[in-house]
């Protein structure tokens, strides 16, 4: 048994170099293809394309006249020219971060790649359908409306809307009040304070029969329990009866 395990361990290191170069080569080619595709999208983007091409050509800030007809996003980035840098053929935006944080760079995302970026950040391996992914997007990508687009994307995500219902309401569902005879059940409500009457009344006690919908209203000077109970006994129960008490 020990000899068989030893032979197996000897075979594993010898087998790794056979497949490793092919895998590494495939990953390198894939990354290169994605990078070239993204670089092409940056340069052809209608909002950032001209600014990206100018930054790739030279690190020196060009004249503003070259971008007068460009988008608002391009003009804002032009004012941050010293923060733009080129890495592996892609233009990125350098951010210093808050005190105590390391500086980081954001990839300038062309408009046609925005949905792909949001999909990867929210639904990808590092996303997990967390409702708000602002920090993850902010530290990796940049476009003019990134914050609004991220919030909108998360709010419209179908899996999130199915499982994340938000804060549940405390109130339960409405239930019908069924009465089988007149004056069997009453709807009782107290409203106010209202403008004070000449007699000093401020509140109104309203009683509605659930069966006939007959309504009675009584003025009150206070909302204490004693005057309310006195009105109910003398003006409601003694006049209409108590019927069945549950």
N, C-alpha and C positions, 0 to 999 in steps of 0.2 A: 504493500500500500504506500509506504513511504517512497519507494522508488518511482511509482507511477506519478505521485504528486510532484516529485522533483523533476521528472521529465516534462510534466505539463508546465511548470513554472519556467523551465528553460525554453519552451517553445513560444510562450507569450511574448517575451521581449523580441524574439526574432521575427515574430509575425507583425509587430506594430509598424516597423519602417516600410513594409510593403504597401500598406494602405494609407499611411499618414500623408505622404507627399501628394497623392491624388486628392485627398480631402482638403488639405491646406490649399492646394492650387485651385480647387473648385470654389472654396470660400473666398479666396483672394480675387478670383475672376468675378464672382458675384458682387462683392463689395465694389470692385472697380466699375462694373457695369452700372450699379445703382448710383455711384458717385458721378459717373459721366452723364447719366440720364438727368440727375438732379441739377448738375451744372448747366446742362443745356436748357432745362426749364427755367433756371434763374436768369439766363441771358436772354431768353425769348419771352419772359413774362411782361405783359403790357404795363404793369405798374412799376416794376423794379429793373426791368431788362437793361435799359440804357445806363442807369446808375451802376449796375453790376458790371457791365462791360467797361465803363470808365474806370472803375476801381481795379479791374483785372489788368487793364492796360498800364496804369500808373498809380503809385501811392500818393502822388501829389494831387491836391484838391483842384479840380478843374474850375473854370469860370461858371458862375451861376447861370449865365445866359444859355448854356447848353441844356439846361433842365427847366427852362421857363414853361415849356408846354407839357411837362411831365406831371404825374399824379402827385397828390398831397403826400402820399407815403414816400415817394422818391425825394421830395423836397425836404421832408423832415429828416430823412437819413442823410441828406446832403449836409445839413447843419451838424450832423454827428460824424462827419467824414473821418476825423481822427480816431474814432472808435471802430471803424470798419477795418477788417483784416482778412487776408486771404489764407485759407488752409486747405491744402489738397485740391486746389482748383475751385473751391467754394467760398463765397463771401459770407463772413460772419460778423456779428456785432458784439463788441467786447463790453462787458458790464462789470463794474467794480464791486457791486453788492453792498450790503449793509456793513457797518463796522463790525469786525470780527469774522466776516465771511470771506472766503476765498473768491477772487474774481473768476468769472466764467464767461463763455462766449455763446451767443445765440445764433443759430443758423437762420439766415434770411429765407423765409419760406415763400416760394412763388404761389400765386393765388390758386392755381390748379392743383396744388399739392396740399392745400389746407385741410381738406376733408380726410386725406390719408394720414396726415399728422395727428389730427384729433382722434381718428379711429385707433391708431397705434397707442396713443397716450391713455385713452379711456378704456379700450376693449382689449388691448394687447396683453402680452405677458406681464408687463409692469403696471397695467391699468387696474384691472379687477373691478371695473364698473363703479369706482368711487365717484360720488356725485360731483364733487368739485376737484378738478385736476389743474387748477390755476398755477400752483407752484411748479408742478412737473413740466407744464408747457413753458412757463416763463423761463426756467433755467436751461432750456434746450432750444427753443425756437422763438422767432419774432416775426410778426407782421403787424400792420397798423391796428387792426381790429381784433387782435388775438384774444383779449379778455372777453369781449362780447360774444365772439364766435364760440369760445370754449364753454361759456355758461349756457348758450343756446343749444349747443350740441348735447350737453349732458341732460338738459331739461327735455330734449326730444328723443332721448335714447329709449327705445321700446323695452328692452329688458329692465332698465332702471324703473320705468313707469309701471311695470308689472309687479316688481318686488319691493321697490322703495316707495311706499305710499305717503311718506312724510309723517308729520305729527298727527296722530289720530285724535279726533274730537272726543271730548268727554261726554257730550250729550248722546243719549241713546236714540234709536229711531222712534218716530211718532207712533202712537198707538191710538186706535179709534176708541172713543168713549161711547158705549152703547147703553141706552136707557130703554126700559120696556114699558114705562108708565110715566105720566106727568109728575113732576116734582120728585122723581126718584133720585135724580142726580143733578147737581148744580155746578155751573162754571162760576167760580168766584175769583175776582181780581181786584187789586187795589192800585189806583193810579194817583200820581201826584209827586211832589207838590205842584198844585195849580195856582193861578192867581187868586188871592184871598178875596172871598166874597164879603158882602156887607155884614153877614152874620159871623164871619170869622172862619168859614169853612175853607179848607185847603186841599183835602183829599176826597176822592170819590170811590166808594165801594160798589162794585158792579157785580150783580148776580144774574146768571142766565140759566134757565131751565134747559137741560140737555135734550129733553123730549119735545117740548112745545116751542122752544126757543124764546119763551117769555122772558123779558129783561126787566130788572129792577135796578135803580141806581140811588145811592144814599150819600149825602154829603157828610163829611167828617172833619172835625177840627184837628185831630191827631191820628196817628197810625198805631197807637198802642193797642195791645191785645184786648183790654177791657172794653173800650167803646166799640170795637169791631164785633166782639162776641155779643154785646148787648143788642146791636143792630140785627145780627143774624137771628138771635133768639126771638126778639120782639117783632121784627118786621118781616122775617122770612119764614122761620119754622112755625111760629104761632099762627101765621096767616095761611100758609100753604100746607102745613103738616110735614111730618118727617118721613112718611111712607115706610119703605123697607130700609132698615139700617144694616149695613154689612160690617 
